[in-house]
Amino acid sequence: SFKVSAIGVFDSGVGGLTVAREIIRQLPGENIIYFGDTARVPYGIKSPQTVIRFSIENILFLLKHDVKLICVACNTASSFALPVIRNNFRVPIIGVITPGAREAVYASQNKRIGVIGTKGTIKSRTYETEIKQLDPKVKVTAVACPLFVPFVEEGWLSGEVVLSVARKYLKPLKDAGVDTVILGCTH
């Protein structure tokens, strides 16, 4: 029997399904194997060493399913693990930081880009580094938004509490006059 290799995608939860959907849209003939690590979500508050360990375990799981490429759909794992593990496996491994940064630099008219994400993603400064490599003139304003994760997971998508927190988190981006925002967390 002929076996077709798939593209493996992993995330700390279900948010990476947005990445999987885009892969399917752009590559409709490909098979996708998605792994959402909902048992250990969220990654954004965990240490870099823990995120690296989880990422290796996720990759090993996907390799058991004969994947030909792995997409790390989790921003925190892309920030912490990808630079460490990328060259330790034969299968190509890609993340979401570089494409997101590239699109933001391309889209920005005033060279002011905002980044929101987990504490881990923001603390790593990976997006800022990537953006500055693409265009050193861009001013980056990065804000950790840790309460967005539990809000989304609880289904709290509106209401005064959500709006109040969003206003507080997003005020620095508004004050900086950003015209482009990278959602550096799938929530």
Phi, psi and chi 1 to 4 in degrees:
 res  aa     phi    psi   chi1   chi2   chi3   chi4
   1 SER       -  146.5   71.6      -      -      -
   2 PHE   -93.0  126.6 -179.7   74.2      -      -
   3 LYS  -107.4  131.4 -170.4  172.5 -177.7 -177.2
   4 VAL  -100.3  126.2  178.4      -      -      -
   5 SER   -71.7  149.2  -67.8      -      -      -
   6 ALA  -111.0  170.4      -      -      -      -
   7 ILE   -94.6  126.3  -65.1  173.4      -      -
   8 GLY   -93.7  138.0      -      -      -      -
   9 VAL  -131.3  132.6 -179.8      -      -      -
  10 PHE  -134.2  153.0   80.9   83.4      -      -
  11 ASP  -147.6  167.8 -176.1   40.3      -      -
  12 SER   -72.7  -11.2   60.5      -      -      -
  13 GLY  -161.9 -140.2      -      -      -      -
  14 VAL   -95.4  -10.7  -62.7      -      -      -
  15 GLY   -59.1  -30.7      -      -      -      -
  16 GLY   -67.9   -7.1      -      -      -      -
  17 LEU   -61.6  -24.9  -72.3  170.3      -      -
  18 THR   -66.0  -36.1   57.7      -      -      -
  19 VAL   -69.6  -44.4  174.8      -      -      -
  20 ALA   -60.1  -41.1      -      -      -      -
  21 ARG   -60.4  -40.8 -178.0 -179.2   61.9 -148.1
  22 GLU   -68.9  -37.4 -174.2   61.8   19.5      -
  23 ILE   -61.6  -45.0  -67.4  169.9      -      -
  24 ILE   -61.8  -40.4  -68.7  165.8      -      -
  25 ARG   -63.8  -42.6 -171.4 -175.5   73.5   73.6
  26 GLN   -83.5  -26.8  -68.4 -167.3   27.0      -
  27 LEU  -129.2   69.6  -57.6  168.2      -      -
  28 PRO   -63.5  -19.1   20.3  -29.2      -      -
  29 GLY   -86.2   -3.7      -      -      -      -
  30 GLU   -92.0  147.8  -65.7  -70.4  -14.7      -
  31 ASN   -89.0  144.6  -67.3  -42.3      -      -
  32 ILE  -122.1  135.5  -54.1  -70.9      -      -
  33 ILE  -116.4  118.6  -64.0  175.5      -      -
  34 TYR  -108.6  133.5 -177.2   83.7      -      -
  35 PHE  -123.3  115.5  178.2   74.8      -      -
  36 GLY  -107.4  116.9      -      -      -      -
  37 ASP   -83.4   61.0 -169.3    6.0      -      -
  38 THR   -66.0  -19.2   56.1      -      -      -
  39 ALA   -70.0  -26.8      -      -      -      -
  40 ARG  -119.4   10.9  -58.0 -175.4  -69.0 -164.8
  41 VAL   -66.5  146.0   71.6      -      -      -
  42 PRO   -92.0  153.0   33.5  -34.1      -      -
  43 TYR   -83.3  -25.6  -77.7   15.9      -      -
  44 GLY   -62.4  -16.9      -      -      -      -
  45 ILE  -106.1    1.2   57.9  170.4      -      -
  46 LYS   -92.1  161.3  -64.8 -177.1  172.2   53.7
  47 SER   -68.6  154.7   71.6      -      -      -
  48 PRO   -55.0  -39.1  -27.0   34.4      -      -
  49 GLN   -63.4  -39.4  -64.8   77.8   14.3      -
  50 THR   -67.2  -43.3  -60.6      -      -      -
  51 VAL   -63.4  -39.2  172.9      -      -      -
  52 ILE   -63.1  -45.4  -68.6  166.2      -      -
  53 ARG   -61.8  -47.1 -178.9  169.5   50.2   86.5
  54 PHE   -59.7  -41.8  -72.1  175.1      -      -
  55 SER   -63.6  -42.6  -62.0      -      -      -
  56 ILE   -62.1  -43.7  -69.1  168.8      -      -
  57 GLU   -61.5  -41.3  -69.3  168.9    0.8      -
  58 ASN   -65.2  -41.2  -63.1  -17.1      -      -
  59 ILE   -64.8  -44.1  -70.3  166.8      -      -
  60 LEU   -61.0  -38.1  -68.3  172.6      -      -
  61 PHE   -61.7  -47.6  171.4   82.0      -      -
  62 LEU   -65.6  -35.5  -71.2  169.2      -      -
  63 LEU   -64.4  -27.7  -71.3  173.9      -      -
  64 LYS   -65.3  -18.0  -71.6  178.5 -174.6  173.7
  65 HIS  -103.4   21.1  -68.3   83.0      -      -
  66 ASP    56.8   48.9 -166.8   35.2      -      -
  67 VAL   -81.4  150.1  -64.4      -      -      -
  68 LYS  -101.6  -12.1   60.8 -176.4  171.9 -174.2
  69 LEU  -157.8  145.7  175.3  122.5      -      -
  70 ILE  -123.4  131.1  -66.2  175.5      -      -
  71 CYS  -108.2  121.1  175.7      -      -      -
  72 VAL   -86.8   99.0 -179.0      -      -      -
  73 ALA   -81.4  -10.2      -      -      -      -
  74 CYS   -86.1  124.7  174.9      -      -      -
  75 ASN   -63.9  -40.2  -79.2  -89.6      -      -
  76 THR   -65.2  -44.0  -55.9      -      -      -
  77 ALA   -66.3  -38.1      -      -      -      -
  78 SER   -62.3  -37.5  -74.5      -      -      -
  79 SER   -70.9  -47.2  -62.6      -      -      -
  80 PHE   -91.1  -45.6  -71.2  144.7      -      -
  81 ALA   -88.9  -39.9      -      -      -      -
  82 LEU   -54.4  -47.5 -158.9   56.2      -      -
  83 PRO   -62.0  -27.2  -20.0   30.6      -      -
  84 VAL   -83.8  -40.4  175.8      -      -      -
  85 ILE  -101.3  -13.7   61.7  171.6      -      -
  86 ARG   -51.1  -39.9  176.4  176.5  -95.5  148.2
  87 ASN   -93.8    8.6  -62.4  -39.5      -      -
  88 ASN   -98.0    1.4  -66.8  -36.0      -      -
  89 PHE  -131.0  151.1  -65.2   93.7      -      -
  90 ARG   -74.7  -30.7  -73.1 -169.4 -179.0  139.2
  91 VAL   -74.3  139.8   65.0      -      -      -
  92 PRO   -64.0  138.7  -14.7   24.3      -      -
  93 ILE  -126.4  124.8  -57.6  173.4      -      -
  94 ILE  -120.5  157.2   59.9  171.4      -      -
  95 GLY  -121.6 -168.9      -      -      -      -
  96 VAL  -109.1   -5.9  -69.5      -      -      -
  97 ILE   -70.0  -54.6  -54.8  -69.4      -      -
  98 THR   -59.7  -48.9  -59.5      -      -      -
  99 PRO   -62.2  -39.4  -17.9   26.4      -      -
 100 GLY   -64.2  -44.1      -      -      -      -
 101 ALA   -64.2  -43.2      -      -      -      -
 102 ARG   -60.4  -46.3 -168.6 -180.0  -53.8  124.8
 103 GLU   -64.8  -39.3  -73.5  -60.8  -45.6      -
 104 ALA   -65.2  -44.4      -      -      -      -
 105 VAL   -62.3  -40.4  168.8      -      -      -
 106 TYR   -65.2  -40.1  175.0   76.4      -      -
 107 ALA   -78.6  -29.5      -      -      -      -
 108 SER   -68.5  129.7  179.2      -      -      -
 109 GLN   -91.3  -33.6  -61.7  -64.6  -52.9      -
 110 ASN  -106.1    7.9   68.2    2.3      -      -
 111 LYS    60.6   33.9  -63.9 -169.8 -178.4  -71.2
 112 ARG  -126.8  110.9  -66.3 -179.5 -173.9  178.4
 113 ILE  -118.6  135.3  -63.8  174.0      -      -
 114 GLY  -102.3  148.2      -      -      -      -
 115 VAL  -130.5  126.6 -179.7      -      -      -
 116 ILE  -120.2  147.5   61.9  172.6      -      -
 117 GLY  -179.2 -165.7      -      -      -      -
 118 THR   -72.0  165.6   65.2      -      -      -
 119 LYS   -57.7  -41.9  -73.6 -178.8  179.2 -179.9
 120 GLY   -62.9  -46.8      -      -      -      -
 121 THR   -62.8  -45.8  -62.1      -      -      -
 122 ILE   -67.3  -43.7  -61.1  -55.9      -      -
 123 LYS   -61.8  -32.9 -171.6  176.4  178.2 -177.7
 124 SER   -68.2  -23.3   75.1      -      -      -
 125 ARG    59.8   22.2  -60.2 -177.1   68.7  157.6
 126 THR   -63.8  -44.4  -51.7      -      -      -
 127 TYR   -62.7  -44.6  -88.6  108.9      -      -
 128 GLU   -59.1  -45.8 -173.6  173.6  -13.4      -
 129 THR   -60.1  -46.8  -58.7      -      -      -
 130 GLU   -63.4  -44.1 -167.3   72.5   31.4      -
 131 ILE   -63.0  -45.5  -70.5  167.1      -      -
 132 LYS   -63.9  -31.7  -66.9  -72.1 -171.0 -177.5
 133 GLN   -68.8  -34.5  -74.7  177.2   -8.8      -
 134 LEU   -75.8  -39.2  -66.5  164.8      -      -
 135 ASP  -154.9  101.6 -173.8  -17.4      -      -
 136 PRO   -63.1  -16.2  -14.0   22.3      -      -
 137 LYS   -82.8  -10.3  -65.8  177.8 -177.1  161.0
 138 VAL   -72.3  135.5  171.8      -      -      -
 139 LYS   -96.7  123.5 -177.6  179.1 -173.7  -63.4
 140 VAL  -107.4  130.1  178.6      -      -      -
 141 THR  -115.9  115.4  -56.8      -      -      -
 142 ALA  -115.5  134.3      -      -      -      -
 143 VAL  -135.1  127.9  179.4      -      -      -
 144 ALA   -77.4  135.7      -      -      -      -
 145 CYS  -127.9   64.8  -57.0      -      -      -
 146 PRO   -64.2  -25.8   21.7  -31.6      -      -
 147 LEU   -76.4  -14.8  -70.0  177.0      -      -
 148 PHE   -62.3  -36.3  -76.5  177.4      -      -
 149 VAL   -61.2  -56.1  173.9      -      -      -
 150 PRO   -64.7  -33.1   14.5  -23.0      -      -
 151 PHE   -57.7  -50.3  -77.1  167.1      -      -
 152 VAL   -65.1  -44.3  170.2      -      -      -
 153 GLU   -66.8  -25.1  -70.1  175.8   -4.8      -
 154 GLU   -88.8   -5.6  -71.4  -65.1  -35.4      -
 155 GLY    81.6   15.1      -      -      -      -
 156 TRP   -86.3   91.5  -66.3    9.7      -      -
 157 LEU  -105.8   -3.7  -54.4  179.1      -      -
 158 SER  -153.0 -179.7   61.7      -      -      -
 159 GLY   108.4  164.3      -      -      -      -
 160 GLU   -64.2  -38.1 -166.9   49.3   46.8      -
 161 VAL   -63.7  -47.5  171.6      -      -      -
 162 VAL   -62.1  -46.1  174.1      -      -      -
 163 LEU   -63.2  -40.2  -72.1  172.6      -      -
 164 SER   -63.3  -45.5  177.6      -      -      -
 165 VAL   -64.8  -44.1  169.6      -      -      -
 166 ALA   -61.0  -43.3      -      -      -      -
 167 ARG   -60.1  -43.7  -79.2 -172.2 -160.0  103.3
 168 LYS   -64.3  -47.1 -177.5  164.7  179.8   63.5
 169 TYR   -63.9  -40.5  -78.9  158.3      -      -
 170 LEU   -88.4   -8.5  -58.3  177.5      -      -
 171 LYS   -55.6  -44.6 -172.6  177.0 -176.0  -37.4
 172 PRO   -60.6  -32.9  -22.7   31.7      -      -
 173 LEU   -69.9  -42.7  -81.5   66.9      -      -
 174 LYS   -63.3  -45.7 -169.5  174.0 -179.8 -179.2
 175 ASP   -61.7  -33.6  -68.6  -11.9      -      -
 176 ALA   -79.8  -10.0      -      -      -      -
 177 GLY    71.8   32.1      -      -      -      -
 178 VAL   -65.9  144.7  -57.7      -      -      -
 179 ASP  -111.1   -3.5   71.2  -10.4      -      -
 180 THR  -141.9  134.8  -54.6      -      -      -
 181 VAL  -126.1  130.7  177.5      -      -      -
 182 ILE   -94.5  122.9  -64.1  172.4      -      -
 183 LEU   -84.0   91.8  178.9   57.0      -      -
 184 GLY   -83.2   25.7      -      -      -      -
 185 CYS  -152.8  135.9  172.3      -      -      -
 186 THR   -68.7   -9.6   51.1      -      -      -
 187 HIS   -78.3      -  -70.4   76.4      -      -
